[in-house]
Amino acid sequence: MINKRKLDFFQRSESGSVTLEFVILVPVVLYLFFMALETGLWSAREVMLRRATNMVARDVRLSAADPPNYQEMKQMICERSFFSAGCMSSIRIQMQAMSVSQWGNITGAAPCIDREEDFDPANTFIPGQQNELMLVRVCRLFDPLLPGTGLGRELPENSDGEYGVRITTAFVTEPRG
């Protein structure tokens, strides 16, 4: 049996109280820290991809030569993006001419690459003619920094655990000549 004196000492003792607070609060603080880290990285990736896409759209809009093909457009975006590692294999571009009346019919997010498929399914990439309103949608896949914690757990992901950063922009093709 436990001695009554030892039991009273144990009940009045305050040793270990700091440890208990530490054990309770550290996971919460770490969760918030990792969530902020993942959010900042996601935001930086989105901003850099948006910047690269807008720069390329400007070049395509103003180009006097023929518009770039799909591979050239991917290369141009990847070269201008700060996060360029693995870009060519994880980016998908959709470009097509649209009239203003069709803008209400745009549904869903930009399609991303499906790495489970051995081929790239049909993609709408149609360079525009002079004075056409062009819609460009880009999706780039990224690996979460910490997939099981914070925002990394909440991001929509594909089968490989990657999440897509999607960009939509529009421009009017300038007259050539």
Secondary structure by P-SEA (a helix, b strand, c coil): cccaaaaaaaaacccaaaaaaaaacaaaaaaaaaaaaaaaaaaaaaaaaaaaaaaaaaaaaacccccccaaaaaaaaaaaccccccccccbbbbbbbbcccccccccccccccccccccccccbbbbbccccbbbbbbbbbbccccccccccccccccccccccbbbbbbbcccccc
